[in-house]
Amino acid sequence: CFIARPNNKLVIIDWCGQESGIQAYLADDERMKSIFNSGQDIYVLMAKEMLDKTIEKSDPLRPTMKAVVLGSDYGMSSQGLARKLEIDLDKAEELMKQFRRTFPQMYEYMEIQSSKKKCVQTISGRKCWLNPYSEQCGRNAINSPTQGSGGDMLKKSIARMHKEWKFDYPFAIVEVTHDEIGLDVPEEISHNVAEFTEKIMVETANEMCKGMSFRVDTHIIDNWASAK
């Protein structure tokens, strides 16, 4: 449904594994930070670390690793993981145990966070208020700092882009979706706009999360579906 205007291109840029990188930083889990900073596919490396299996990005095990890692940030239970992956409960419980054994600092962070009942904060210090009477309180206490920090990262990037915009063309952001910024620009400047946006997004993320090495994926395309 979303296409570039005539003679224009859509420049779509998103952070690679943004949630995992923020999660590793918040928990200060050295093992997970090392995996993220390696520049390799985090979920492929997870399979090696957790299960001692060497896989490719196309391997069916990769989505399983992704579900375990991202599910942990939502406080997903073994039952929830079993439903999501359509596997038996024993297998789901073993995957969760493997995750906790492999990343103990992450597990400790999650335990501390889930006990909070009033307020948690993003990396930038923005407060996220909790409802202690909700059964979702513990999961929100784990998840809100990650999602909120991702939102802060996005807004900081957009603000800096607007301030530093250097092209003889109107400020061109046309969509912002979760961890992604999309621009609609003339084809002749599309690569320069991409480089400008990449630099700001990477620098903003690394400034927020000291010691982390964030990366981005870039697509210069005719329609939004081509980026998916």
Order of alpha helices (4+ residues) and beta strands (2+ residues): beta-alpha-alpha-alpha-alpha-alpha-alpha-alpha-beta-beta-alpha-beta-beta-alpha-beta
